[in-house]
Amino acid sequence: MPTVLRAGPYRIYFYSHEPNEPPHVHVDRDNLSAKFWLNPVSLARNLGFSARELRQVERLVRENQAALLEAWNGIFGTSG
């Protein structure tokens, strides 16, 4: 599970065994987790984040979209 970004309490990472899915990231904080598609940025799954915090997390993903896509391409060699 390569971590590609840490921001405050959030860890943003990929699972290395998901190369057949479109580009996406997983975001964890404590026992909360969400999955976001990267192109375009949209929520795929939320496991416990409040609506308010989820908007903050989505903003974080949007602000780092280019770097996250670059990291995805570096690991999986495709933009999906």
C-alpha positions as CSV (number, residue, x, y, z in Angstrom):
1,M,0.0,0.0,0.0
2,P,2.2,2.9,-1.2
3,T,1.5,6.1,0.7
4,V,1.5,9.0,-1.8
5,L,0.6,11.8,0.5
6,R,0.2,12.6,4.2
7,A,-1.7,15.8,5.1
8,G,-2.5,16.5,8.7
9,P,-4.3,13.4,10.0
10,Y,-4.9,12.0,6.6
11,R,-3.0,9.2,4.8
12,I,-3.6,9.0,1.0
13,Y,-2.5,5.8,-0.6
14,F,-3.0,3.2,-3.3
15,Y,-3.5,-0.6,-3.0
16,S,-0.8,-2.2,-5.2
17,H,-3.2,-4.9,-6.3
18,E,-5.8,-2.6,-8.0
19,P,-4.3,-1.7,-11.3
20,N,-7.3,-2.7,-13.4
21,E,-9.5,0.0,-11.8
22,P,-9.5,3.6,-13.0
23,P,-7.1,5.9,-11.1
24,H,-8.2,6.4,-7.5
25,V,-6.9,6.9,-4.0
26,H,-7.9,5.7,-0.6
27,V,-7.9,8.2,2.3
28,D,-7.7,7.1,5.9
29,R,-7.9,8.8,9.3
30,D,-8.0,6.7,12.4
31,N,-10.7,4.1,11.6
32,L,-12.4,6.2,8.9
33,S,-11.8,5.5,5.2
34,A,-12.9,6.8,1.8
35,K,-12.1,6.1,-1.8
36,F,-12.0,8.7,-4.5
37,W,-11.7,8.4,-8.3
38,L,-9.1,10.8,-9.6
39,N,-10.3,11.7,-13.1
40,P,-12.6,13.4,-12.5
41,V,-12.4,13.6,-8.7
42,S,-15.5,12.0,-7.2
43,L,-16.4,9.9,-4.2
44,A,-16.4,6.2,-4.8
45,R,-17.0,5.0,-1.2
46,N,-17.2,6.5,2.3
47,L,-16.8,4.4,5.4
48,G,-17.5,6.7,8.4
49,F,-16.5,10.3,7.5
50,S,-19.1,12.9,8.3
51,A,-20.4,14.9,5.3
52,R,-18.4,18.0,6.6
53,E,-15.1,16.2,6.9
54,L,-15.7,14.3,3.6
55,R,-15.9,17.7,1.8
56,Q,-12.6,18.6,3.4
57,V,-11.0,15.4,2.3
58,E,-12.4,15.8,-1.2
59,R,-10.9,19.3,-1.4
60,L,-7.6,17.8,-0.4
61,V,-7.8,15.2,-3.1
62,R,-8.8,17.9,-5.7
63,E,-5.9,20.2,-4.7
64,N,-3.5,17.4,-5.2
65,Q,-5.1,15.7,-8.2
66,A,-2.3,16.3,-10.6
67,A,0.4,14.9,-8.2
68,L,-1.8,11.9,-7.3
69,L,-2.4,11.1,-11.0
70,E,1.3,11.4,-11.6
71,A,2.0,9.0,-8.7
72,W,-0.7,6.6,-10.1
73,N,0.9,6.6,-13.5
74,G,4.4,6.1,-11.9
75,I,3.2,3.0,-10.0
76,F,0.7,1.5,-12.5
77,G,2.0,2.9,-15.8
78,T,-1.4,3.9,-17.1
79,S,-3.8,6.8,-16.6
80,G,-6.7,4.4,-16.7
